[in-house]
């Protein structure tokens, strides 16, 4: 499973939360096979984009990798997900060879789960993350950090204590967000554009 922050910001609010909750739901069946056991994942990706960050003529190669571990444990018969991930992306200007490295670290978990009594449960989901940008000499050129909290509702598949058949999220209610995101394009263009 790839736990990549597709927007290159650790907490780019809606996109990251939706993707992370969907990833949490996807790992529940595997984690349920060994209750409380950690599932580890490693992924690699890469692509080339022309006119990167809407800059005409800027062609950038993104090469990245991510490592994560997730698990679901049962508490009072309800699933509690938790996960940790580190993603590293290297963005290289193909015309000059200059590059910037972004490292995203995220911790996410269900902090409270409520059985709604109608075949669904609502999980309070908290994600916190740190994003650091490095120039090609290894110097930190920007840093962001923050957190976001939502309530996400899932269908329990008729078996509240077996997350392997859960579906969702059916609904997401944003509660709060805080912190500072890196202005990805501004940092990248200043360093390699």
C-alpha positions in Angstrom: 0.0 0.0 0.0 1.3 3.4 -0.9 0.9 6.0 1.8 2.1 8.9 -0.3 1.0 12.5 0.4 -0.1 13.2 -3.2 -0.1 16.9 -2.8 3.5 17.1 -1.4 2.2 18.7 1.8 2.0 16.7 5.0 -1.4 18.1 5.9 -3.0 19.4 2.7 -6.2 19.0 4.6 -8.9 17.3 2.5 -6.8 15.3 0.1 -4.5 13.8 2.7 -7.2 13.1 5.2 -9.4 11.3 2.7 -6.5 9.3 1.3 -5.2 8.4 4.7 -8.6 7.3 6.0 -9.2 5.2 2.9 -5.7 3.7 3.4 -6.7 2.9 7.0 -9.9 1.3 5.9 -8.0 -0.7 3.2 -5.5 -2.1 5.7 -8.1 -3.1 8.3 -8.8 -6.5 6.7 -5.1 -7.5 6.6 -4.5 -6.2 10.1 -7.5 -8.1 11.3 -6.0 -11.4 10.2 -3.5 -11.0 13.0 -5.2 -8.8 15.6 -2.8 -6.1 16.8 0.0 -7.3 14.4 1.8 -4.7 12.5 1.7 -4.8 8.6 4.7 -3.1 7.0 4.8 -1.8 3.5 7.4 -0.3 1.1 6.6 1.4 -2.1 8.5 3.2 -4.8 7.3 5.6 -7.5 8.5 7.9 -10.2 7.3 10.1 -13.0 8.3 13.0 -15.2 6.1 16.1 -15.5 6.4 18.9 -18.0 5.5 22.5 -17.1 5.8 21.5 -13.4 4.0 23.8 -11.0 2.6 25.6 -14.1 6.1 26.9 -15.0 6.4 26.7 -18.8 9.4 24.6 -19.9 10.2 23.3 -16.4 10.4 19.5 -16.7 10.8 17.6 -13.4 11.4 14.0 -12.5 9.9 12.9 -9.2 11.5 9.7 -7.7 10.2 8.6 -4.4 9.8 5.8 -1.8 7.7 5.3 1.2 7.7 3.0 4.2 4.8 2.5 6.5 3.4 0.3 9.2 -0.2 -0.1 10.2 -2.3 -2.1 12.5 -5.8 -2.4 13.8 -6.5 -3.6 17.4 -9.9 -4.3 18.9 -11.0 -2.4 22.0 -14.4 -3.2 23.5 -15.1 -5.0 20.2 -14.5 -2.0 18.0 -11.6 -1.5 15.5 -8.9 1.1 16.4 -6.4 1.8 13.5 -3.0 3.3 13.9 -0.2 3.9 11.4 3.2 5.5 10.9 4.7 6.5 7.5 7.8 8.2 6.0 7.8 9.2 2.4 10.8 10.7 0.6 10.5 12.4 -2.8 13.4 13.8 -4.9 12.4 16.3 -7.5 15.0 16.9 -10.2 15.1 19.7 -12.8 16.0 17.6 -15.9 17.5 20.6 -17.7 20.0 21.5 -14.9 20.3 18.3 -12.7 19.4 20.4 -9.6 17.2 18.7 -7.1 15.2 19.1 -3.9 14.3 16.4 -1.4 11.0 16.4 0.5 10.6 14.1 3.5 7.1 13.6 4.9 6.5 11.8 8.2 2.9 11.1 9.4 1.3 9.4 12.4 -2.4 8.7 12.2 -4.8 6.8 14.4 -8.4 6.4 15.5 -8.5 8.1 19.0 -12.1 7.1 19.8 -14.6 4.8 18.1 -18.4 4.8 18.7 -20.8 2.1 17.7 -23.7 4.0 16.2 -26.1 1.0 16.7 -27.3 1.1 13.1 -24.6 -1.1 11.5 -22.1 1.8 11.4 -19.4 3.1 13.6 -17.8 6.6 13.8 -14.1 6.9 14.3 -12.4 10.0 15.5 -9.3 10.2 13.3 -6.2 12.2 14.1 -3.3 12.7 11.7 -0.2 14.7 12.5 2.8 15.2 10.3 6.1 16.9 9.6 7.4 17.9 6.2 11.0 19.0 5.6 12.5 20.3 2.3 16.3 19.9 1.7 18.4 21.4 -1.0 20.9 19.2 -2.8 23.6 20.1 -0.3 21.4 18.6 2.5 20.5 22.0 4.0 17.0 22.5 5.3 15.3 25.1 3.2 11.7 24.9 4.6 9.7 22.9 7.1 6.0 22.4 7.9 4.1 20.6 10.6 0.6 20.3 11.8 -2.4 18.1 12.5 -5.9 17.5 11.3 -8.8 15.7 13.1 -12.0 14.3 11.6 -14.9 12.0 12.4 -15.3 9.3 9.8 -18.2 6.9 9.6 -17.8 3.3 8.4 -20.3 0.5 7.6 -19.3 -2.4 9.9 -20.5 -5.1 7.4 -22.8 -6.6 10.1 -19.8 -7.6 12.2 -18.7 -4.8 14.6 -15.7 -6.8 15.9 -14.5 -7.9 12.4 -13.0 -5.0 10.5 -12.2 -7.3 7.4 -15.7 -6.5 5.9 -15.9 -2.9 6.8 -16.7 -0.3 4.1 -16.1 3.4 4.0 -15.6 6.0 4.9 -19.2 6.8 4.2 -19.1 10.3 5.7 -16.3 12.6 6.9 -16.8 15.5 9.2 -13.8 17.9 9.6 -13.3 18.9 13.2 -10.1 21.0 13.3 -6.7 21.5 11.6 -3.7 23.4 12.7 -0.1 24.0 11.7 1.8 25.3 8.7 2.2 23.6 5.3 5.2 24.1 3.0 4.4 26.2 -0.1 5.6 23.3 -2.2 5.8 25.0 -5.6 7.4 28.2 -4.2 10.1 26.2 -2.4 10.8 24.0 -5.4 10.9 26.8 -8.0 13.2 28.9 -5.8 15.6 25.9 -5.4 15.6 24.3 -8.9 13.4 26.3 -11.2 
